[in-house]
């Protein structure tokens, strides 16, 4: 059964006649996504320090927002490099500001949020390139940032979960001196993967795409809209950087938490990715919030169970940092 809070939110969106994302252009969709946070998210929690900075990228500076919670050590602190969701088309540092603050405070680790380039202005693989660059920069600058380079995790929700998984795969396959080591970091491995209802297969053929494709916020039409903007060429759907489920191997990857939602079109491909990790010998915890919709975790004002899920994610990070 659908969570009553989620049902009430969906009904309210119908009542307020909020246009579906796929019916408006990317600029309008981005503005609406930012505005929606005031109705669905609590006021962001305080953290000890927030730093606005940037790192070099292939197409120019990549904006970063670094959250340092109270109690985090001044040096050798653990960290999460976080990639926001939004279908690679919408979303930014502000849409996930509250979630990043909560993850920092509850895990005790620093969070480095990444404002990667969005489609259609910067289609695939721009977001991938920016995500890799941001992770590698964080490792390379770990001493200056007061971070432990061996305890830097990657994570994100939806499109961000996809990017986190791709960064982990990319880093696993780097060799010493590899030319793709953007900041000279050749073999830096994330210590953990936090994959929140991740997109893992752009072919969109799993059963939940049919059973949950209408009426639960993320719809078939919206997914098609995102995909068309991000990857205009369908022949690239099977590229592992777009569909990490299709990577040739899922062995020797960092431990992971894969979290899905029961009424999410992406539910089954999230489970399939968790199974791929486990089958290849990688440590993976899989949790499905059976009554929830896609995108529920930042919505802690509208959906009470979002708080439970955030606590679970934070505990997984804290456990990984302690290893």
ZADOMI-474633 format. One record per residue (C-alpha): residue in three letters; z, x negated, y. Coordinates in pm, 1 decimal, padded with zeros to 6 digits. Layout:
+------+----------+----------+----------+
| rest |       up |     east |    north |
+------+----------+----------+----------+
|  ALA |        Z |        X |        Y |
...
+------+----------+----------+----------+
// end
This chain:
+------+----------+----------+----------+
| rest |       up |     east |    north |
+------+----------+----------+----------+
|  UNK |  00000.0 |  00000.0 |  00000.0 |
|  UNK | -00087.1 | -00123.8 |  00347.8 |
|  UNK |  00210.6 | -00236.4 |  00554.0 |
|  UNK |  00313.8 |  00040.9 |  00799.1 |
|  UNK |  00317.5 | -00205.2 |  01089.5 |
|  UNK | -00037.3 | -00314.3 |  01009.1 |
|  UNK | -00147.2 |  00047.9 |  00973.2 |
|  UNK |  00004.5 |  00134.3 |  01310.8 |
|  UNK | -00174.9 | -00157.6 |  01474.8 |
|  UNK | -00510.3 | -00060.6 |  01326.7 |
|  UNK | -00459.6 |  00302.4 |  01435.7 |
|  UNK | -00367.8 |  00190.5 |  01787.5 |
|  UNK | -00684.7 | -00016.1 |  01816.1 |
|  UNK | -00888.5 |  00291.8 |  01721.5 |
|  UNK | -00693.7 |  00508.4 |  01963.9 |
|  UNK | -00744.6 |  00260.5 |  02248.6 |
|  UNK | -01113.7 |  00237.6 |  02160.5 |
|  UNK | -01105.0 | -00140.2 |  02142.7 |
|  UNK | -01461.5 | -00248.4 |  02064.0 |
|  UNK | -01507.7 | -00445.3 |  01741.9 |
|  UNK | -01576.0 | -00813.6 |  01794.4 |
|  UNK | -01927.8 | -00791.2 |  01655.5 |
|  UNK | -02032.0 | -00535.4 |  01919.4 |
|  UNK | -01980.6 | -00768.0 |  02217.8 |
|  UNK | -02098.3 | -01113.1 |  02315.3 |
|  UNK | -01896.9 | -01428.6 |  02243.6 |
|  UNK | -01765.6 | -01464.1 |  02600.4 |
|  UNK | -01632.5 | -01108.1 |  02608.0 |
|  UNK | -01496.5 | -01141.7 |  02254.3 |
|  UNK | -01305.2 | -01456.2 |  02351.9 |
|  UNK | -01148.7 | -01289.1 |  02654.5 |
|  UNK | -01045.2 | -00988.5 |  02447.3 |
|  UNK | -00888.6 | -01212.6 |  02181.0 |
|  UNK | -00681.8 | -01395.4 |  02441.9 |
|  UNK | -00574.4 | -01067.9 |  02605.4 |
|  UNK | -00475.1 | -00910.8 |  02272.9 |
|  UNK | -00198.1 | -01161.3 |  02220.5 |
|  UNK |  00015.2 | -00995.6 |  02489.6 |
|  UNK |  00022.4 | -00672.4 |  02287.9 |
|  UNK |  00068.9 | -00827.8 |  01943.8 |
|  UNK |  00273.2 | -01145.7 |  02000.4 |
|  UNK |  00625.9 | -01201.3 |  02124.5 |
|  UNK |  00682.0 | -01425.3 |  02426.2 |
|  UNK |  00637.2 | -01784.5 |  02308.1 |
|  UNK |  00953.9 | -01969.0 |  02213.9 |
|  UNK |  01068.6 | -02270.8 |  02409.6 |
|  UNK |  01015.5 | -02617.4 |  02266.1 |
|  UNK |  01157.9 | -02941.4 |  02396.6 |
|  UNK |  00825.6 | -03077.3 |  02522.5 |
|  UNK |  00464.3 | -02967.5 |  02557.7 |
|  UNK |  00199.0 | -03225.8 |  02642.6 |
|  UNK | -00156.8 | -03136.8 |  02743.1 |
|  UNK | -00386.9 | -03424.2 |  02651.6 |
|  UNK | -00721.5 | -03497.1 |  02486.3 |
|  UNK | -00885.8 | -03726.0 |  02237.3 |
|  UNK | -01240.0 | -03863.8 |  02227.7 |
|  UNK | -01501.6 | -03664.9 |  02039.7 |
|  UNK | -01870.4 | -03696.3 |  01962.0 |
|  UNK | -01962.1 | -03467.6 |  02253.1 |
|  UNK | -01682.5 | -03554.9 |  02494.2 |
|  UNK | -01305.7 | -03510.5 |  02516.2 |
|  UNK | -01134.1 | -03264.0 |  02279.9 |
|  UNK | -00839.8 | -03085.7 |  02440.8 |
|  UNK | -00510.0 | -03110.8 |  02252.4 |
|  UNK | -00171.1 | -02949.4 |  02305.9 |
|  UNK |  00123.6 | -03134.1 |  02154.1 |
|  UNK |  00448.8 | -02948.0 |  02082.9 |
|  UNK |  00766.4 | -03150.1 |  02023.0 |
|  UNK |  01067.4 | -02947.1 |  01910.6 |
|  UNK |  01427.3 | -03020.6 |  01995.8 |
|  UNK |  01574.8 | -03256.9 |  01741.1 |
|  UNK |  01246.3 | -03423.8 |  01648.1 |
|  UNK |  01296.8 | -03802.5 |  01646.0 |
|  UNK |  01142.6 | -04002.7 |  01928.2 |
|  UNK |  00963.0 | -04218.5 |  01672.8 |
|  UNK |  00828.7 | -04163.5 |  01321.2 |
|  UNK |  00838.9 | -03784.5 |  01351.6 |
|  UNK |  00633.2 | -03577.1 |  01108.6 |
|  UNK |  00347.3 | -03372.2 |  01249.5 |
|  UNK |  00101.0 | -03093.8 |  01177.4 |
|  UNK | -00252.2 | -03113.4 |  01317.7 |
|  UNK | -00331.9 | -02743.6 |  01364.6 |
|  UNK | -00673.0 | -02576.4 |  01391.5 |
|  UNK | -00674.4 | -02220.5 |  01527.1 |
|  UNK | -00858.5 | -01928.3 |  01373.5 |
|  UNK | -01124.7 | -01707.9 |  01529.4 |
|  UNK | -01436.7 | -01737.0 |  01318.4 |
|  UNK | -01541.0 | -02065.6 |  01488.4 |
|  UNK | -01652.1 | -01841.8 |  01779.1 |
|  UNK | -01331.9 | -01718.8 |  01948.5 |
|  UNK | -00975.7 | -01846.3 |  01983.6 |
|  UNK | -00825.6 | -02137.4 |  02174.1 |
|  UNK | -00499.9 | -02319.4 |  02240.9 |
|  UNK | -00349.6 | -02010.9 |  02405.8 |
|  UNK | -00424.9 | -01759.1 |  02129.8 |
|  UNK | -00211.6 | -01959.1 |  01886.2 |
|  UNK |  00039.9 | -02102.6 |  02130.3 |
|  UNK |  00326.3 | -01887.2 |  02000.9 |
|  UNK |  00256.7 | -01967.6 |  01636.0 |
|  UNK |  00238.3 | -02342.1 |  01706.1 |
|  UNK |  00572.2 | -02327.9 |  01887.0 |
|  UNK |  00732.2 | -02139.9 |  01598.2 |
|  UNK |  00594.6 | -02383.5 |  01340.6 |
|  UNK |  00725.5 | -02677.2 |  01542.9 |
|  UNK |  01072.5 | -02530.3 |  01591.4 |
|  UNK |  01115.3 | -02407.3 |  01235.5 |
|  UNK |  00968.7 | -02709.0 |  01054.5 |
|  UNK |  01128.8 | -02966.6 |  01281.8 |
|  UNK |  00797.7 | -03147.7 |  01316.4 |
|  UNK |  00554.6 | -03205.7 |  01600.3 |
|  UNK |  00245.7 | -02981.1 |  01618.2 |
|  UNK | -00083.9 | -03111.2 |  01755.9 |
|  UNK | -00308.0 | -02813.0 |  01833.7 |
|  UNK | -00681.7 | -02882.5 |  01854.8 |
|  UNK | -00926.1 | -02706.0 |  02088.0 |
|  UNK | -01242.5 | -02777.7 |  01888.7 |
|  UNK | -01584.6 | -02671.7 |  02013.9 |
|  UNK | -01692.9 | -02314.0 |  01947.4 |
|  UNK | -02019.7 | -02155.7 |  01838.0 |
|  UNK | -02279.6 | -02045.0 |  01931.3 |
|  UNK | -02274.4 | -02306.8 |  02207.3 |
|  UNK | -02176.2 | -02571.6 |  01951.4 |
|  UNK | -02277.4 | -02456.6 |  01601.9 |
|  UNK | -02190.3 | -02614.5 |  01265.4 |
|  UNK | -02089.3 | -02888.8 |  01213.1 |
|  UNK | -01949.4 | -02939.1 |  01566.4 |
|  UNK | -01610.2 | -02786.3 |  01483.0 |
|  UNK | -01588.4 | -03003.8 |  01171.3 |
|  UNK | -01667.6 | -03319.1 |  01367.7 |
|  UNK | -01405.4 | -03236.4 |  01631.7 |
|  UNK | -01142.2 | -03158.8 |  01370.5 |
|  UNK | -01197.0 | -03488.0 |  01189.5 |
|  UNK | -01189.9 | -03675.7 |  01519.4 |
|  UNK | -00863.1 | -03507.8 |  01622.5 |
|  UNK | -00691.0 | -03586.2 |  01293.4 |
|  UNK | -00805.7 | -03946.6 |  01293.7 |
|  UNK | -00703.2 | -03991.8 |  01657.1 |
|  UNK | -00357.5 | -03852.4 |  01583.4 |
|  UNK | -00313.3 | -04104.9 |  01303.3 |
|  UNK | -00453.2 | -04390.3 |  01511.1 |
|  UNK | -00224.5 | -04303.0 |  01802.6 |
|  UNK |  00078.3 | -04224.8 |  01587.6 |
|  UNK |  00288.5 | -04509.0 |  01726.2 |
|  UNK |  00223.5 | -04405.5 |  02087.1 |
|  UNK |  00288.5 | -04040.3 |  01998.9 |
|  UNK |  00611.2 | -04118.9 |  01814.3 |
|  UNK |  00473.5 | -04001.2 |  01479.7 |
|  UNK |  00495.0 | -04125.3 |  01122.6 |
|  UNK |  00131.0 | -04183.7 |  01016.3 |
|  UNK |  00221.8 | -04114.7 |  00652.0 |
|  UNK |  00363.2 | -03769.0 |  00735.1 |
|  UNK |  00081.1 | -03600.4 |  00924.1 |
|  UNK | -00029.4 | -03269.1 |  00774.9 |
|  UNK | -00332.2 | -03052.7 |  00848.7 |
|  UNK | -00332.0 | -02676.1 |  00873.4 |
|  UNK | -00479.0 | -02367.2 |  01029.5 |
|  UNK | -00551.8 | -02001.1 |  00986.4 |
|  UNK | -00883.1 | -01844.0 |  00881.2 |
|  UNK | -01155.8 | -02064.0 |  01034.0 |
|  UNK | -00880.4 | -02314.2 |  01106.3 |
|  UNK | -00776.7 | -02311.9 |  00742.7 |
|  UNK | -01135.8 | -02387.6 |  00653.9 |
|  UNK | -01137.9 | -02683.4 |  00892.5 |
|  UNK | -00806.0 | -02814.7 |  00758.9 |
|  UNK | -00938.6 | -02807.3 |  00402.6 |
|  UNK | -01257.9 | -02983.7 |  00511.0 |
|  UNK | -01063.9 | -03256.0 |  00693.5 |
|  UNK | -00858.1 | -03319.6 |  00377.9 |
|  UNK | -01173.9 | -03345.8 |  00166.8 |
|  UNK | -01340.8 | -03574.6 |  00419.0 |
|  UNK | -01043.5 | -03808.5 |  00442.8 |
|  UNK | -01013.9 | -03831.7 |  00065.5 |
|  UNK | -01370.8 | -03952.3 |  00040.7 |
|  UNK | -01355.7 | -04210.4 |  00318.2 |
|  UNK | -01378.9 | -04573.6 |  00215.3 |
|  UNK | -01252.0 | -04875.3 |  00405.3 |
|  UNK | -01489.4 | -04956.3 |  00688.5 |
|  UNK | -01675.1 | -04625.6 |  00654.5 |
|  UNK | -01889.4 | -04558.6 |  00961.1 |
|  UNK | -01760.7 | -04201.1 |  00969.3 |
|  UNK | -01410.4 | -04323.6 |  01045.4 |
|  UNK | -01434.1 | -04208.4 |  01405.2 |
|  UNK | -01129.0 | -04391.7 |  01536.7 |
|  UNK | -01129.4 | -04676.9 |  01288.2 |
|  UNK | -00895.4 | -04490.0 |  01053.8 |
|  UNK | -01056.5 | -04539.4 |  00716.0 |
|  UNK | -00820.0 | -04409.5 |  00451.4 |
|  UNK | -00563.3 | -04195.4 |  00631.6 |
|  UNK | -00472.7 | -03898.7 |  00412.4 |
|  UNK | -00298.3 | -03583.8 |  00533.2 |
|  UNK |  00041.7 | -03546.9 |  00367.5 |
|  UNK | -00002.0 | -03170.1 |  00321.5 |
|  UNK | -00244.8 | -02880.2 |  00368.2 |
|  UNK | -00126.9 | -02553.3 |  00524.5 |
|  UNK | -00413.4 | -02312.0 |  00452.7 |
|  UNK | -00349.2 | -01964.9 |  00598.5 |
|  UNK | -00598.0 | -01703.4 |  00470.3 |
|  UNK | -00869.9 | -01971.8 |  00475.7 |
|  UNK | -01243.0 | -01915.1 |  00469.7 |
|  UNK | -01363.6 | -02127.8 |  00179.0 |
|  UNK | -01703.7 | -01989.7 |  00073.2 |
|  UNK | -01960.4 | -01884.9 |  00333.6 |
|  UNK | -02165.3 | -01702.7 |  00070.9 |
|  UNK | -01905.6 | -01421.2 |  00097.8 |
|  UNK | -01961.3 | -01293.7 | -00256.3 |
|  UNK | -01607.5 | -01247.2 | -00389.4 |
|  UNK | -01491.5 | -00891.8 | -00479.1 |
|  UNK | -01247.8 | -00863.1 | -00186.0 |
|  UNK | -01540.7 | -00886.3 |  00053.9 |
|  UNK | -01644.2 | -00547.9 | -00082.2 |
|  UNK | -01305.5 | -00383.7 | -00135.1 |
|  UNK | -01163.0 | -00497.8 |  00200.1 |
|  UNK | -01483.0 | -00520.0 |  00401.6 |
|  UNK | -01419.5 | -00217.5 |  00621.3 |
|  UNK | -01119.1 | -00078.9 |  00804.3 |
|  UNK | -00882.2 | -00377.1 |  00798.9 |
|  UNK | -00955.3 | -00560.3 |  01127.7 |
|  UNK | -01177.8 | -00833.3 |  00981.9 |
|  UNK | -01484.0 | -00641.9 |  00864.6 |
|  UNK | -01809.7 | -00727.3 |  00692.8 |
|  UNK | -01997.3 | -00687.6 |  01022.8 |
|  UNK | -01756.1 | -00912.3 |  01210.1 |
|  UNK | -01778.6 | -01180.4 |  00942.9 |
|  UNK | -02158.9 | -01163.8 |  00956.7 |
|  UNK | -02140.2 | -01198.7 |  01336.2 |
|  UNK | -01920.7 | -01508.8 |  01312.0 |
|  UNK | -02132.4 | -01662.9 |  01039.5 |
|  UNK | -02459.5 | -01605.9 |  01226.0 |
|  UNK | -02322.2 | -01777.6 |  01535.2 |
|  UNK | -02156.2 | -02066.5 |  01350.9 |
|  UNK | -02420.1 | -02136.4 |  01084.6 |
|  UNK | -02756.4 | -01992.5 |  01191.6 |
|  UNK | -02929.9 | -02158.2 |  00895.2 |
|  UNK | -02828.8 | -01980.0 |  00569.4 |
|  UNK | -02933.5 | -02281.4 |  00362.9 |
|  UNK | -02621.9 | -02455.1 |  00497.6 |
|  UNK | -02380.4 | -02197.8 |  00353.5 |
|  UNK | -02340.7 | -02414.7 |  00043.6 |
|  UNK | -02266.8 | -02733.8 |  00238.2 |
|  UNK | -01908.2 | -02826.2 |  00138.9 |
|  UNK | -01822.1 | -02872.6 |  00506.8 |
|  UNK | -01893.6 | -02502.0 |  00552.3 |
|  UNK | -01768.3 | -02392.8 |  00209.3 |
|  UNK | -01497.4 | -02629.3 |  00085.6 |
|  UNK | -01469.6 | -02426.1 | -00236.0 |
|  UNK | -01810.6 | -02569.3 | -00326.9 |
|  UNK | -01706.0 | -02934.1 | -00290.7 |
|  UNK | -01795.7 | -03139.9 | -00596.9 |
|  UNK | -01429.7 | -03217.7 | -00666.7 |
|  UNK | -01089.4 | -03090.9 | -00558.1 |
|  UNK | -00896.2 | -03371.7 | -00724.4 |
|  UNK | -00673.6 | -03620.2 | -00542.8 |
|  UNK | -00610.6 | -03391.0 | -00248.6 |
|  UNK | -00280.0 | -03343.9 | -00065.0 |
|  UNK | -00035.7 | -03078.9 | -00181.5 |
|  UNK | -00110.2 | -02739.7 | -00032.1 |
|  UNK |  00023.1 | -02396.1 |  00048.8 |
|  UNK | -00254.3 | -02136.6 |  00034.4 |
|  UNK | -00145.1 | -01807.5 |  00187.8 |
|  UNK | -00356.3 | -01491.8 |  00173.7 |
|  UNK | -00330.7 | -01122.5 |  00265.9 |
|  UNK | -00387.4 | -00835.5 |  00022.9 |
|  UNK | -00614.2 | -00631.2 |  00253.1 |
|  UNK | -00819.9 | -00929.3 |  00369.0 |
|  UNK | -01187.1 | -00980.4 |  00278.0 |
|  UNK | -01103.8 | -01351.7 |  00240.9 |
|  UNK | -00825.7 | -01290.1 | -00011.7 |
|  UNK | -01019.3 | -01376.6 | -00326.9 |
|  UNK | -01181.4 | -01693.2 | -00195.1 |
|  UNK | -00836.9 | -01810.2 | -00086.7 |
|  UNK | -00711.3 | -01756.2 | -00440.2 |
|  UNK | -01019.8 | -01928.0 | -00578.4 |
|  UNK | -00949.2 | -02229.7 | -00359.6 |
|  UNK | -00587.6 | -02243.4 | -00474.1 |
|  UNK | -00707.8 | -02227.6 | -00834.5 |
|  UNK | -00962.9 | -02503.7 | -00769.2 |
|  UNK | -00688.1 | -02728.4 | -00632.3 |
|  UNK | -00454.3 | -02655.7 | -00922.9 |
|  UNK | -00726.5 | -02690.2 | -01187.0 |
|  UNK | -00816.1 | -03032.9 | -01045.3 |
|  UNK | -00456.5 | -03149.1 | -01069.1 |
|  UNK | -00364.6 | -03109.8 | -00703.4 |
|  UNK | -00028.4 | -02951.4 | -00626.7 |
|  UNK | -00075.4 | -02604.0 | -00480.1 |
|  UNK |  00153.6 | -02310.2 | -00403.4 |
|  UNK | -00024.8 | -01976.4 | -00370.2 |
|  UNK |  00133.5 | -01678.4 | -00195.7 |
|  UNK | -00033.2 | -01343.3 | -00123.4 |
|  UNK |  00125.0 | -01103.0 |  00124.8 |
|  UNK | -00002.5 | -00801.9 | -00063.9 |
|  UNK |  00044.1 | -00541.4 |  00213.1 |
|  UNK | -00108.2 | -00739.0 |  00498.3 |
|  UNK | -00435.7 | -00768.6 |  00686.6 |
|  UNK | -00628.2 | -01074.1 |  00795.5 |
|  UNK | -00488.4 | -01242.9 |  01103.7 |
|  UNK | -00137.7 | -01096.9 |  01079.4 |
|  UNK |  00070.0 | -01414.8 |  01111.3 |
|  UNK |  00047.0 | -01470.4 |  01489.4 |
|  UNK |  00111.7 | -01096.1 |  01546.9 |
|  UNK |  00490.1 | -01121.2 |  01528.4 |
|  UNK |  00548.6 | -00850.6 |  01789.5 |
|  UNK |  00338.0 | -00589.3 |  01611.5 |
|  UNK |  00393.4 | -00685.7 |  01245.9 |
|  UNK |  00746.8 | -00776.0 |  01136.4 |
|  UNK |  00634.3 | -00944.9 |  00814.4 |
|  UNK |  00458.9 | -01208.7 |  01025.4 |
|  UNK |  00799.6 | -01365.3 |  01080.9 |
|  UNK |  00858.1 | -01395.9 |  00705.8 |
|  UNK |  00520.8 | -01561.3 |  00661.0 |
|  UNK |  00580.2 | -01807.3 |  00946.0 |
|  UNK |  00916.2 | -01900.6 |  00794.9 |
|  UNK |  00747.3 | -01961.2 |  00459.9 |
|  UNK |  00486.9 | -02187.0 |  00621.0 |
|  UNK |  00755.4 | -02377.7 |  00809.7 |
|  UNK |  00961.8 | -02428.8 |  00495.6 |
|  UNK |  00655.9 | -02563.1 |  00312.8 |
|  UNK |  00598.8 | -02811.5 |  00594.7 |
|  UNK |  00963.5 | -02915.5 |  00604.4 |
|  UNK |  00955.2 | -02971.9 |  00227.9 |
|  UNK |  00637.0 | -03178.6 |  00253.4 |
|  UNK |  00782.5 | -03388.4 |  00533.5 |
|  UNK |  01088.8 | -03465.1 |  00321.3 |
|  UNK |  00889.2 | -03605.1 |  00029.0 |
+------+----------+----------+----------+
// end
